[in-house]
Amino acid sequence: MEEIKICPIEAAVNLIGHKWKVLILRNLLNTNHQRFSDLLRGITGISQKMLTQQLRQMEHDGLITRKIYAEVPPKVEYSLTELGWSLQPILESISLWGKDYLTKQGKSLDHLVDD
C-alpha cells in the first residue's frame, strides 16, 4: 500500500485558509469571546449563513468552542480553544506583513485597525 504524504502547509491552509475563518480568528484573538451578533457586525461582508457555516466548521476542527447559556433569549458565546490560540503568532506575522505591504504600496495606514 502506498503511503500518502501530507504537506504541513496544505494542512494549515485547509484548516484556516478561508478568508472568513481568518477574520473570525482575528476577532476572537482581540476579544477572547464574542456572541454571534458581535462577530457578524465585526466582519464586513459576511452573511449570517456563511458565519454559521464557518463557525460550525471551526468548532468541528477544534479551533473554537461554543458556550450556550441557559437564558431567554438564548445566549451563545464563541471563544478560541488552545489550538485556536496557538495561531496568534501566525496571525500577528500576517498582520505585520500586511502593514509592510500596504506601506510599500503607498497606502495610508491612518485608517488601519491594529490587530
Backbone as CSV, one residue per row, in Angstrom:
resi,resn,N_x,N_y,N_z,CA_x,CA_y,CA_z,C_x,C_y,C_z
1,MET,0.845,-1.173,0.000,0.000,0.000,0.000,0.891,1.237,0.000
2,GLU,0.560,2.205,-0.845,1.353,3.427,-0.964,1.022,4.406,0.163
3,GLU,2.089,4.952,0.774,1.912,5.914,1.849,1.521,7.274,1.261
4,ILE,0.511,7.890,1.861,0.083,9.212,1.418,0.852,10.250,2.212
5,LYS,1.546,11.138,1.501,2.321,12.186,2.161,1.447,13.423,2.321
6,ILE,1.530,14.031,3.493,0.735,15.218,3.795,1.676,16.404,3.949
7,CYS,1.401,17.454,3.215,2.182,18.679,3.306,1.661,19.504,4.481
8,PRO,2.534,19.913,5.411,2.085,20.695,6.561,1.437,22.030,6.166
9,ILE,1.961,22.675,5.120,1.368,23.938,4.678,-0.037,23.693,4.143
10,GLU,-0.205,22.627,3.386,-1.529,22.291,2.867,-2.506,22.004,4.004
11,ALA,-2.038,21.301,5.027,-2.896,21.007,6.175,-3.335,22.295,6.861
12,ALA,-2.410,23.235,7.057,-2.740,24.509,7.705,-3.699,25.329,6.848
13,VAL,-3.433,25.387,5.559,-4.311,26.152,4.657,-5.701,25.539,4.627
14,ASN,-5.784,24.243,4.642,-7.095,23.590,4.672,-7.861,23.919,5.950
15,LEU,-7.140,24.129,7.032,-7.762,24.408,8.321,-8.205,25.864,8.458
16,ILE,-7.365,26.804,8.041,-7.678,28.231,8.264,-7.621,29.067,6.992
17,GLY,-7.484,28.443,5.843,-7.251,29.175,4.607,-8.416,29.985,4.080
18,HIS,-9.593,29.759,4.569,-10.748,30.515,4.088,-10.714,31.927,4.657
19,LYS,-11.000,32.894,3.813,-10.965,34.316,4.206,-11.737,34.589,5.490
20,TRP,-12.931,34.043,5.601,-13.771,34.341,6.768,-13.204,33.732,8.040
21,LYS,-12.588,32.565,7.933,-12.027,31.922,9.125,-10.925,32.776,9.733
22,VAL,-10.083,33.347,8.896,-9.001,34.186,9.399,-9.573,35.413,10.105
23,LEU,-10.642,35.988,9.561,-11.241,37.167,10.185,-11.973,36.812,11.475
24,ILE,-12.574,35.651,11.541,-13.187,35.181,12.790,-12.098,35.013,13.852
25,LEU,-10.991,34.392,13.468,-9.870,34.222,14.389,-9.358,35.573,14.876
26,ARG,-9.219,36.524,13.953,-8.770,37.867,14.330,-9.667,38.466,15.403
27,ASN,-10.973,38.388,15.178,-11.913,38.977,16.139,-11.835,38.290,17.498
28,LEU,-11.741,36.975,17.506,-11.687,36.258,18.775,-10.348,36.448,19.482
29,LEU,-9.271,36.611,18.740,-7.978,36.901,19.357,-7.997,38.261,20.036
30,ASN,-8.739,39.198,19.470,-8.784,40.555,20.016,-9.738,40.704,21.194
31,THR,-10.708,39.797,21.332,-11.738,39.984,22.360,-11.907,38.808,23.317
32,ASN,-11.234,37.722,23.074,-11.332,36.478,23.864,-12.609,35.698,23.596
33,HIS,-13.755,36.363,23.574,-15.005,35.674,23.254,-15.984,36.682,22.662
34,GLN,-16.871,36.181,21.808,-17.871,37.047,21.194,-19.144,36.270,20.935
35,ARG,-20.237,37.011,20.957,-21.524,36.449,20.570,-21.616,36.478,19.047
36,PHE,-22.547,35.696,18.519,-22.738,35.611,17.074,-22.962,37.001,16.469
37,SER,-23.841,37.783,17.088,-24.164,39.108,16.542,-22.939,40.025,16.538
38,ASP,-22.061,39.896,17.531,-20.834,40.705,17.569,-19.898,40.314,16.429
39,LEU,-19.778,39.011,16.206,-18.946,38.543,15.097,-19.513,39.028,13.760
40,LEU,-20.811,38.950,13.613,-21.461,39.370,12.372,-21.203,40.858,12.104
41,ARG,-21.325,41.681,13.137,-21.067,43.126,12.991,-19.589,43.424,12.747
42,GLY,-18.728,42.611,13.311,-17.291,42.878,13.257,-16.586,42.386,12.017
43,ILE,-17.297,41.677,11.145,-16.679,41.137,9.935,-17.465,41.662,8.724
44,THR,-16.921,42.662,8.096,-17.579,43.323,6.974,-17.800,42.352,5.816
45,GLY,-19.046,42.262,5.384,-19.370,41.493,4.185,-19.795,40.052,4.404
46,ILE,-19.666,39.546,5.607,-20.045,38.147,5.839,-21.551,38.057,6.064
47,SER,-22.159,37.017,5.524,-23.593,36.787,5.727,-23.805,35.912,6.957
48,GLN,-25.025,35.918,7.476,-25.350,35.060,8.624,-25.100,33.597,8.282
49,LYS,-25.507,33.208,7.088,-25.354,31.815,6.663,-23.871,31.419,6.609
50,MET,-23.043,32.278,6.021,-21.620,31.970,5.911,-20.955,31.945,7.284
51,LEU,-21.319,32.893,8.152,-20.758,32.906,9.503,-21.122,31.628,10.247
52,THR,-22.368,31.220,10.149,-22.811,29.976,10.788,-22.010,28.790,10.275
53,GLN,-21.845,28.695,8.955,-21.096,27.581,8.358,-19.649,27.563,8.837
54,GLN,-19.019,28.736,8.830,-17.613,28.804,9.221,-17.423,28.495,10.707
55,LEU,-18.315,29.000,11.555,-18.232,28.713,12.987,-18.406,27.219,13.251
56,ARG,-19.342,26.599,12.576,-19.547,25.148,12.751,-18.313,24.367,12.344
57,GLN,-17.704,24.748,11.200,-16.515,24.052,10.728,-15.346,24.252,11.686
58,MET,-15.188,25.483,12.174,-14.089,25.768,13.095,-14.274,25.054,14.432
59,GLU,-15.511,24.913,14.864,-15.787,24.154,16.082,-15.471,22.676,15.851
60,HIS,-15.881,22.161,14.719,-15.599,20.769,14.353,-14.089,20.505,14.285
61,ASP,-13.333,21.487,13.786,-11.879,21.347,13.641,-11.130,21.601,14.944
62,GLY,-11.837,22.009,15.997,-11.214,22.201,17.296,-10.561,23.558,17.501
63,LEU,-10.887,24.544,16.642,-10.296,25.876,16.776,-11.074,26.762,17.738
64,ILE,-12.373,26.555,17.840,-13.209,27.375,18.709,-14.153,26.495,19.524
65,THR,-14.672,27.070,20.581,-15.715,26.412,21.360,-16.935,27.313,21.384
66,ARG,-18.063,26.698,21.589,-19.334,27.422,21.678,-19.924,27.138,23.046
67,LYS,-20.220,28.204,23.772,-20.812,28.054,25.103,-22.231,28.598,25.048
68,ILE,-23.183,27.762,25.455,-24.592,28.137,25.445,-25.022,28.401,26.880
69,TYR,-25.578,29.581,27.109,-26.081,29.955,28.431,-27.584,29.695,28.477
70,ALA,-28.053,29.157,29.590,-29.479,28.861,29.765,-30.221,30.151,30.137
71,GLU,-30.491,30.952,29.145,-31.194,32.215,29.324,-32.282,32.330,28.258
72,VAL,-33.173,33.261,28.482,-34.181,33.577,27.471,-34.034,35.057,27.154
73,PRO,-33.727,35.429,25.922,-33.403,34.551,24.795,-32.054,33.865,25.014
74,PRO,-31.821,32.755,24.315,-30.568,32.014,24.492,-29.358,32.887,24.172
75,LYS,-28.319,32.720,24.963,-27.067,33.444,24.749,-26.000,32.418,24.394
76,VAL,-25.293,32.687,23.294,-24.226,31.796,22.839,-22.972,32.639,22.637
77,GLU,-21.862,32.164,23.182,-20.583,32.845,23.001,-19.576,31.888,22.373
78,TYR,-18.751,32.451,21.516,-17.693,31.691,20.862,-16.353,32.165,21.393
79,SER,-15.444,31.223,21.610,-14.094,31.560,22.058,-13.107,30.574,21.448
80,LEU,-11.850,30.941,21.510,-10.795,30.099,20.945,-10.422,28.974,21.906
81,THR,-10.099,27.848,21.339,-9.529,26.743,22.102,-8.019,26.977,22.201
82,GLU,-7.344,26.112,22.895,-5.876,26.190,22.963,-5.278,26.119,21.558
83,LEU,-5.834,25.256,20.723,-5.373,25.148,19.334,-5.603,26.464,18.597
84,GLY,-6.754,27.076,18.801,-7.041,28.365,18.176,-6.067,29.440,18.626
85,TRP,-5.786,29.493,19.927,-4.836,30.476,20.460,-3.435,30.260,19.908
86,SER,-3.112,29.031,19.557,-1.766,28.752,19.039,-1.528,29.421,17.681
87,LEU,-2.587,29.909,17.054,-2.461,30.607,15.775,-2.111,32.090,15.945
88,GLN,-2.114,32.587,17.172,-1.865,34.011,17.410,-0.561,34.510,16.789
89,PRO,0.585,33.853,16.994,1.818,34.384,16.390,1.779,34.381,14.861
90,ILE,1.090,33.428,14.292,0.981,33.364,12.830,0.171,34.545,12.319
91,LEU,-0.961,34.836,12.965,-1.791,35.954,12.530,-1.103,37.290,12.797
92,GLU,-0.322,37.386,13.866,0.449,38.603,14.114,1.482,38.815,13.008
93,SER,2.115,37.740,12.555,3.077,37.837,11.454,2.386,38.259,10.166
94,ILE,1.210,37.724,9.907,0.450,38.118,8.721,0.096,39.603,8.800
95,SER,-0.294,40.063,9.981,-0.634,41.474,10.156,0.576,42.372,9.885
96,LEU,1.732,42.014,10.421,2.948,42.798,10.177,3.308,42.812,8.698
97,TRP,3.193,41.674,8.063,3.475,41.584,6.633,2.503,42.463,5.855
98,GLY,1.221,42.429,6.222,0.215,43.245,5.543,0.494,44.735,5.691
99,LYS,0.891,45.165,6.896,1.227,46.576,7.106,2.421,46.978,6.253
100,ASP,3.447,46.129,6.195,4.624,46.402,5.379,4.235,46.491,3.904
101,TYR,3.414,45.573,3.459,2.954,45.572,2.070,2.208,46.862,1.745
102,LEU,1.274,47.248,2.606,0.497,48.468,2.368,1.392,49.702,2.336
103,THR,2.380,49.746,3.223,3.319,50.862,3.241,4.089,50.932,1.929
104,LYS,4.579,49.801,1.469,5.343,49.759,0.216,4.481,50.112,-0.991
105,GLN,3.185,49.879,-0.894,2.269,50.218,-1.981,1.806,51.671,-1.905
106,GLY,2.269,52.376,-0.879,1.904,53.779,-0.721,0.504,53.977,-0.176
107,LYS,-0.035,52.976,0.480,-1.374,53.064,1.062,-1.284,53.750,2.418
108,SER,-2.290,54.528,2.740,-2.323,55.202,4.027,-2.612,54.194,5.134
109,LEU,-1.855,54.286,6.195,-2.058,53.396,7.334,-2.875,54.067,8.436
110,ASP,-3.315,55.307,8.212,-4.058,56.057,9.222,-5.353,55.395,9.624
111,HIS,-6.015,54.720,8.693,-7.320,54.132,8.968,-7.267,52.652,9.341
112,LEU,-6.066,52.122,9.480,-5.941,50.701,9.819,-6.324,50.437,11.255
113,VAL,-6.877,49.256,11.475,-7.188,48.779,12.815,-6.021,47.913,13.255
114,ASP,-5.476,48.196,14.420,-4.404,47.339,14.937,-4.991,46.027,15.396
115,ASP,-4.387,44.947,14.939,-4.884,43.609,15.288,-4.272,43.108,16.549
